[in-house]
């Protein structure tokens, strides 16, 4: 293959509008056209294998009804609104509704511990929450720990202190006048599942910032018939900004299941829906490998791209198996807590060595600095950093607005370099390799 990296990287320019809204870009603009609105946005299977499909029009209508309800409830631009729902369609509609009214969505994973979710609600200073039976009852039991939370919309359970989801929607029209939002306005407050990471605040334009990495790692998504399945948490930076929202932005369906993410079930989903693109962690891919190796017949899949969202291990046997049995060479798609899909691989356009996390994607300026703040020579370890600007001098929209503080404010990054705290080095080819620890300064 020819190495096209230099040409792609040098020619890339950001085209970020001054006004944009993630909900409009991913859901509503498709529903504005009657033909596009009928396209499937989401396939969902429950724990028993029963599938339900949702069109862009259905998601848009539900989101608009919720948005009208949120306005009547007094939700204001900039308010943080918790979205803690296990049902994917309702989750997407709720997320879109919050963004529709100019508020900040705070998606909280059902994979979080109850104590972690309560802490995030409290730290976000959220006044309103949209929840279902997976998280609502425990939140209401602990509402005394979240004094700012005064309004809860609940789906799938009953409680004296909630506004029933169905009642709220039944009273609202499906038409909604969208609120104009700046592209750099806060949109998403994302908390890691683990306690070690605080919240990161992202703007609407962060979606645009994630697109180059998503497109590259997904073998130039979208192609005809493309669809995305991801095992990553839809409330995480990697799963939401690095997978689900970009797929919807391009008007392609996402496939998901409420069943446990086991190898056999994953295989059945991929086969049944003829999934073309995967975004998974290494554990999911290993489970899928074990399932397929136990079968007597070759897998009947339609995969054309696999993106691994994790620091890779030098598991060359797994990569070789993917190429041999699935006909697909996986690409790493590496994200930071503060910036999504900024580094990675794209085997169709440039070579990368197995075990590396690839190179900075077009539009992102990442390097390794030594202890004195100077670029490290090839092979010398230092700290992985990401610049505020790209090589053209344009602001990188993928970077976060800041780190969230429990007092309801955020700390903006200082200076041009975003310090990740990750040890790394760059080889002569330009690939970035993570190392276990930062070098100790001798001075």
C-alpha positions as CSV (number, residue, x, y, z in Angstrom):
1,X,0.0,0.0,0.0
2,X,1.0,3.6,-0.4
3,X,1.4,5.8,2.7
4,X,-1.1,8.6,2.2
5,X,-0.8,10.0,5.7
6,X,1.3,13.0,5.0
7,X,-1.0,14.3,2.2
8,X,-4.2,13.7,4.2
9,X,-2.8,15.3,7.3
10,X,-1.3,18.4,5.6
11,X,-4.5,19.1,3.6
12,X,-7.1,18.7,6.3
13,X,-9.0,21.8,7.4
14,X,-11.8,22.1,10.0
15,X,-15.1,23.5,8.8
16,X,-17.0,24.1,12.0
17,X,-20.1,26.3,11.8
18,X,-20.6,29.1,14.3
19,X,-23.9,27.6,15.3
20,X,-24.8,23.9,15.6
21,X,-26.6,21.5,17.8
22,X,-25.8,17.8,18.2
23,X,-29.5,16.9,18.3
24,X,-30.2,18.7,15.0
25,X,-27.1,17.3,13.3
26,X,-27.7,13.7,14.4
27,X,-31.5,13.3,14.5
28,X,-33.7,16.2,13.4
29,X,-32.1,17.1,10.1
30,X,-32.8,13.6,8.8
31,X,-36.4,13.7,10.0
32,X,-37.0,17.0,8.2
33,X,-37.1,15.1,4.9
34,X,-40.0,12.6,4.7
35,X,-37.9,10.1,2.8
36,X,-34.8,10.3,5.1
37,X,-37.0,10.4,8.2
38,X,-38.3,6.8,7.4
39,X,-34.7,5.4,7.5
40,X,-33.9,3.2,10.4
41,X,-31.8,5.0,13.1
42,X,-31.7,2.3,15.7
43,X,-32.2,-1.5,15.9
44,X,-32.7,-2.7,19.5
45,X,-33.0,-6.3,20.7
46,X,-34.2,-7.0,24.2
47,X,-32.9,-9.7,26.6
48,X,-35.1,-12.3,24.8
49,X,-34.0,-11.6,21.3
50,X,-37.1,-9.6,20.3
51,X,-36.2,-6.7,18.1
52,X,-37.6,-3.2,17.6
53,X,-36.6,-0.7,15.0
54,X,-36.8,3.1,15.4
55,X,-36.7,5.5,12.5
56,X,-35.2,9.0,12.6
57,X,-38.7,10.4,12.4
58,X,-39.8,8.5,15.5
59,X,-36.8,9.5,17.5
60,X,-37.2,13.1,16.4
61,X,-40.9,13.2,17.3
62,X,-40.2,11.8,20.8
63,X,-37.3,14.2,21.4
64,X,-39.5,17.2,20.4
65,X,-42.3,16.1,22.7
66,X,-39.8,15.8,25.5
67,X,-38.2,19.2,24.6
68,X,-41.6,20.9,24.9
69,X,-42.1,19.2,28.2
70,X,-38.7,20.3,29.5
71,X,-39.5,23.9,28.6
72,X,-42.8,23.7,30.5
73,X,-40.8,22.3,33.4
74,X,-38.7,25.4,33.4
75,X,-35.4,23.9,32.1
76,X,-33.1,26.8,31.0
77,X,-30.1,26.9,28.6
78,X,-27.0,25.8,30.5
79,X,-28.9,23.7,33.1
80,X,-27.5,20.3,33.6
81,X,-30.1,17.5,33.0
82,X,-29.3,14.0,33.9
83,X,-30.2,11.2,31.4
84,X,-30.0,7.8,33.1
85,X,-31.8,5.3,30.9
86,X,-31.1,1.7,29.8
87,X,-33.6,1.8,26.9
88,X,-31.5,3.0,23.9
89,X,-34.3,4.7,21.9
90,X,-35.6,6.7,24.9
91,X,-32.0,7.5,25.9
92,X,-31.3,9.0,22.5
93,X,-34.6,10.9,22.5
94,X,-33.9,12.3,26.0
95,X,-30.4,13.3,25.1
96,X,-31.6,15.1,22.0
97,X,-34.4,16.8,24.0
98,X,-32.0,18.2,26.5
99,X,-29.8,19.6,23.8
100,X,-32.8,20.9,21.9
101,X,-33.6,23.3,24.7
102,X,-29.9,24.5,25.0
103,X,-29.3,22.6,28.3
104,X,-26.3,20.3,29.1
105,X,-27.0,16.6,29.0
106,X,-25.4,14.5,31.7
107,X,-25.7,10.8,30.5
108,X,-25.1,8.4,33.4
109,X,-24.4,4.8,32.7
110,X,-26.4,1.9,34.1
111,X,-23.0,0.2,34.5
112,X,-22.1,2.7,37.2
113,X,-22.5,1.8,40.8
114,X,-25.5,3.4,42.5
115,X,-23.2,5.4,44.7
116,X,-21.2,6.7,41.8
117,X,-24.4,7.8,40.0
118,X,-25.6,9.7,43.0
119,X,-22.3,11.4,43.3
120,X,-22.4,12.5,39.7
121,X,-25.9,13.9,40.0
122,X,-24.8,15.9,43.0
123,X,-21.6,17.1,41.4
124,X,-23.4,18.1,38.2
125,X,-25.8,20.3,40.2
126,X,-28.6,18.9,38.2
127,X,-32.2,20.2,38.8
128,X,-33.9,17.8,36.4
129,X,-33.4,14.1,35.6
130,X,-34.8,11.8,33.0
131,X,-34.6,8.2,34.2
132,X,-36.1,4.7,33.8
133,X,-36.5,1.7,36.1
134,X,-32.8,0.9,35.9
135,X,-31.8,3.9,37.9
136,X,-34.8,6.0,38.9
137,X,-35.9,4.2,42.1
138,X,-32.5,4.3,43.7
139,X,-32.1,8.0,42.7
140,X,-35.3,8.9,44.4
141,X,-34.3,7.0,47.5
142,X,-31.1,9.0,47.7
143,X,-32.7,12.3,46.6
144,X,-31.7,13.9,49.9
145,X,-28.1,13.6,48.8
146,X,-28.9,15.7,45.7
147,X,-30.5,18.9,47.1
148,X,-30.6,20.6,43.7
149,X,-32.6,17.8,42.1
150,X,-36.2,18.9,42.2
151,X,-37.8,17.3,39.0
152,X,-37.6,13.7,37.9
153,X,-39.3,12.3,34.8
154,X,-39.6,8.5,35.1
155,X,-40.2,5.8,32.6
156,X,-41.3,2.2,33.4
157,X,-42.0,2.6,37.1
158,X,-44.3,4.4,39.5
159,X,-43.5,6.8,42.3
160,X,-45.3,9.7,44.0
161,X,-42.4,12.1,43.3
162,X,-42.0,11.6,39.5
163,X,-43.6,13.1,36.4
164,X,-44.6,10.0,34.4
165,X,-42.8,9.8,31.0
166,X,-46.0,8.9,29.1
167,X,-48.0,11.6,30.8
168,X,-45.5,14.2,29.9
169,X,-45.3,13.1,26.2
170,X,-49.0,12.8,25.8
171,X,-49.5,16.5,26.6
172,X,-46.8,17.8,24.1
173,X,-46.8,18.3,20.4
174,X,-44.2,16.7,18.1
175,X,-43.4,20.1,16.6
176,X,-40.6,22.2,18.2
177,X,-38.9,25.4,17.4
178,X,-35.2,24.7,17.9
179,X,-33.1,27.0,20.0
180,X,-30.1,28.4,18.3
181,X,-26.9,27.2,20.0
182,X,-23.3,28.2,19.5
183,X,-21.0,25.4,18.3
184,X,-18.7,26.0,21.2
185,X,-21.5,26.0,23.8
186,X,-21.5,23.3,26.5
187,X,-23.5,20.2,25.4
188,X,-22.3,17.1,27.2
189,X,-21.0,16.5,30.7
190,X,-19.5,13.0,30.7
191,X,-18.4,11.1,33.7
192,X,-16.3,8.0,33.7
193,X,-17.7,4.8,35.2
194,X,-14.8,4.6,37.7
195,X,-14.4,7.0,40.5
196,X,-10.9,8.0,39.4
197,X,-12.1,10.3,36.6
198,X,-14.0,13.5,37.2
199,X,-16.4,14.9,34.7
200,X,-15.4,16.4,31.3
201,X,-17.4,19.1,29.6
202,X,-17.7,19.0,25.9
203,X,-19.2,21.4,23.4
204,X,-21.5,20.7,20.4
205,X,-18.6,21.0,18.1
206,X,-16.8,18.1,19.8
207,X,-18.9,15.9,17.5
208,X,-17.2,17.5,14.5
209,X,-13.9,17.0,16.2
210,X,-14.5,13.3,16.5
211,X,-15.4,12.7,12.9
212,X,-12.0,12.4,11.3
213,X,-10.9,9.7,13.7
214,X,-14.2,7.9,13.4
215,X,-14.1,8.0,9.6
216,X,-10.5,6.8,9.4
217,X,-10.8,4.0,11.9
218,X,-14.1,2.8,10.3
219,X,-12.5,2.5,6.9
220,X,-14.0,5.6,5.4
221,X,-17.5,5.4,6.9
222,X,-20.1,5.7,5.5
223,X,-20.2,3.3,2.6
224,X,-23.4,2.0,1.1
225,X,-25.3,-0.2,3.6
226,X,-23.0,0.7,6.6
227,X,-24.3,0.2,10.1
228,X,-22.5,0.3,13.5
229,X,-22.5,-2.0,16.5
230,X,-20.5,-1.0,19.5
231,X,-20.0,-2.8,22.8
232,X,-18.8,0.4,24.4
233,X,-21.0,2.2,27.0
234,X,-23.2,4.7,25.2
235,X,-22.7,7.1,28.1
236,X,-18.9,7.1,27.7
237,X,-16.9,9.6,25.7
238,X,-15.6,6.8,23.6
239,X,-19.0,5.1,23.0
240,X,-21.1,8.2,22.6
241,X,-18.9,10.8,20.9
242,X,-16.6,8.2,19.3
243,X,-19.3,5.9,17.9
244,X,-23.0,6.3,18.3
245,X,-23.3,10.0,17.5
246,X,-21.0,10.0,14.5
247,X,-22.9,7.1,13.0
248,X,-26.2,8.9,13.4
249,X,-24.6,12.1,12.1
250,X,-24.0,10.2,8.8
251,X,-27.6,9.0,8.8
252,X,-26.7,5.3,9.4
253,X,-28.3,2.9,11.9
254,X,-26.8,1.8,15.2
255,X,-27.5,-1.7,16.4
256,X,-27.6,-2.6,20.1
257,X,-28.9,-5.2,22.5
258,X,-30.1,-5.2,26.1
259,X,-28.7,-8.7,26.6
260,X,-25.3,-9.3,28.2
261,X,-22.4,-8.7,25.8
262,X,-21.4,-12.3,25.4
263,X,-19.6,-13.8,22.4
264,X,-22.4,-15.9,21.1
265,X,-24.9,-13.1,21.4
266,X,-22.6,-10.6,19.8
267,X,-22.1,-13.0,16.8
268,X,-25.8,-13.5,16.4
269,X,-26.4,-9.7,16.3
270,X,-23.6,-9.2,13.8
271,X,-25.0,-12.0,11.6
272,X,-28.7,-11.1,11.9
273,X,-28.4,-7.4,11.1
274,X,-25.5,-7.8,8.6
275,X,-23.5,-5.3,10.6
276,X,-20.7,-3.7,8.6
277,X,-18.7,-1.7,11.3
278,X,-17.7,-2.6,14.8
279,X,-16.4,-0.4,17.6
280,X,-15.4,-2.7,20.5
281,X,-13.0,-3.2,23.3
282,X,-10.4,-6.0,23.2
283,X,-12.4,-8.2,25.6
284,X,-15.4,-8.2,23.3
285,X,-13.2,-9.1,20.3
286,X,-11.6,-11.9,22.3
287,X,-15.1,-13.3,23.3
288,X,-16.2,-13.1,19.7
289,X,-13.0,-15.0,18.6
290,X,-13.7,-17.7,21.2
291,X,-17.2,-18.1,20.0
292,X,-16.4,-18.4,16.3
293,X,-13.4,-20.7,16.9
294,X,-15.9,-23.1,18.6
295,X,-18.0,-23.4,15.5
296,X,-17.5,-25.9,12.7
297,X,-18.4,-23.5,9.9
298,X,-16.7,-20.2,8.9
299,X,-18.5,-17.1,10.2
300,X,-21.1,-15.6,7.9
301,X,-20.6,-11.9,8.6
302,X,-20.7,-8.7,6.6
303,X,-18.0,-6.9,8.6
304,X,-15.7,-4.5,6.7
305,X,-14.2,-2.5,9.6
306,X,-13.3,-3.1,13.2
307,X,-12.2,-0.3,15.4
308,X,-10.6,-1.1,18.8
309,X,-11.2,1.7,21.3
310,X,-8.5,0.9,23.9
311,X,-4.8,1.0,24.3
312,X,-3.8,-2.2,22.4
313,X,-1.8,-5.1,23.6
314,X,0.7,-6.7,21.3
315,X,-1.8,-9.4,20.5
316,X,-0.7,-10.2,17.0
317,X,-2.4,-13.6,17.0
318,X,-5.8,-11.9,17.5
319,X,-5.1,-9.4,14.7
320,X,-4.0,-12.2,12.4
321,X,-7.1,-14.2,13.2
322,X,-9.3,-11.2,12.3
323,X,-7.6,-10.8,9.0
324,X,-7.7,-14.5,8.2
325,X,-11.2,-15.5,9.4
326,X,-13.1,-12.2,9.2
327,X,-11.2,-10.6,6.3
328,X,-10.8,-7.4,8.4
329,X,-7.7,-5.7,9.8
330,X,-8.7,-4.0,13.1
331,X,-7.7,-0.3,13.6
332,X,-7.0,1.3,16.9
333,X,-9.2,4.4,17.7
334,X,-7.6,6.1,20.7
335,X,-9.3,8.7,22.8
336,X,-8.4,10.7,25.8
337,X,-10.8,11.6,28.7
338,X,-10.4,15.2,27.5
339,X,-10.6,14.6,23.7
340,X,-12.2,11.9,21.7
341,X,-10.8,10.0,18.6
342,X,-7.7,12.1,18.2
343,X,-5.1,9.3,17.6
344,X,-5.3,6.0,15.8
345,X,-4.9,3.9,12.7
346,X,-6.3,3.7,9.3
347,X,-4.9,0.7,7.5
348,X,-6.6,1.7,4.2
349,X,-4.6,4.9,3.9
350,X,-1.4,4.4,5.9
351,X,0.5,1.5,7.7
352,X,0.7,1.2,11.5
353,X,2.6,-1.2,13.6
354,X,0.7,-3.6,15.8
355,X,0.9,-2.5,19.4
356,X,1.1,1.2,18.7
357,X,-1.9,3.6,19.0
358,X,-1.2,5.0,15.6
359,X,-0.7,8.6,14.6
360,X,-2.6,11.8,15.2
361,X,-5.6,11.9,12.9
362,X,-6.0,14.8,10.4
363,X,-7.0,17.9,12.3
364,X,-5.2,17.0,15.5
365,X,-1.7,18.0,16.6
366,X,-0.4,15.5,19.2
367,X,3.2,14.9,20.1
368,X,5.5,13.8,23.0
369,X,7.3,16.4,25.1
370,X,10.2,15.8,27.4
371,X,10.5,17.0,31.0
372,X,11.6,20.4,29.8
373,X,8.6,20.8,27.5
374,X,10.5,20.2,24.3
375,X,9.6,17.7,21.6
376,X,11.2,14.3,22.3
377,X,13.4,12.8,19.6
378,X,12.2,9.6,18.0
379,X,12.2,6.7,20.5
380,X,12.7,8.9,23.5
381,X,9.9,8.7,26.1
382,X,8.0,11.7,27.4
383,X,4.5,12.9,28.0
384,X,1.8,12.6,25.3
385,X,0.2,16.0,24.7
386,X,-2.5,17.5,22.4
387,X,-2.3,21.0,21.1
388,X,-5.2,23.6,21.3
389,X,-4.7,24.2,17.5
390,X,-4.1,22.1,14.5
391,X,-1.2,22.6,12.0
392,X,-3.3,25.2,10.2
393,X,-3.7,27.3,13.3
394,X,-7.4,26.4,13.7
395,X,-8.8,25.4,17.1
396,X,-9.2,21.7,17.6
397,X,-13.0,21.1,18.2
398,X,-12.4,17.7,19.7
399,X,-10.9,19.1,22.9
400,X,-13.0,19.4,26.0
401,X,-14.1,22.8,27.4
402,X,-12.7,21.9,30.8
403,X,-12.8,19.6,33.7
404,X,-15.9,19.7,35.9
405,X,-15.7,20.8,39.5
406,X,-18.2,19.7,42.2
407,X,-19.1,23.3,42.8
408,X,-20.8,23.5,39.4
409,X,-18.0,25.3,37.5
410,X,-15.3,23.9,35.2
411,X,-11.5,24.5,34.9
412,X,-10.4,25.3,31.4
413,X,-7.1,23.9,30.3
414,X,-4.2,26.3,30.5
415,X,-1.8,27.0,27.7
416,X,-1.7,25.5,24.2
417,X,-0.8,22.0,25.3
418,X,-3.3,19.6,26.9
419,X,-1.2,17.5,29.3
420,X,-2.5,13.9,29.4
421,X,-0.1,12.5,32.0
422,X,0.4,9.5,29.7
423,X,3.9,8.3,29.0
424,X,4.7,7.7,25.3
425,X,7.2,7.8,22.6
426,X,7.1,8.3,18.8
427,X,9.0,6.0,16.5
428,X,10.8,7.0,13.3
429,X,7.7,6.0,11.3
430,X,5.6,8.4,13.3
431,X,3.6,5.9,15.3
432,X,2.9,6.7,18.9
433,X,3.6,4.0,21.6
434,X,2.3,4.2,25.2
435,X,4.8,3.4,28.0
436,X,4.0,2.4,31.6
437,X,5.5,5.5,33.3
438,X,6.8,8.9,32.5
439,X,10.5,9.4,32.7
440,X,11.9,11.0,35.8
441,X,13.5,14.3,35.3
442,X,17.2,14.3,36.1
443,X,17.3,17.9,37.0
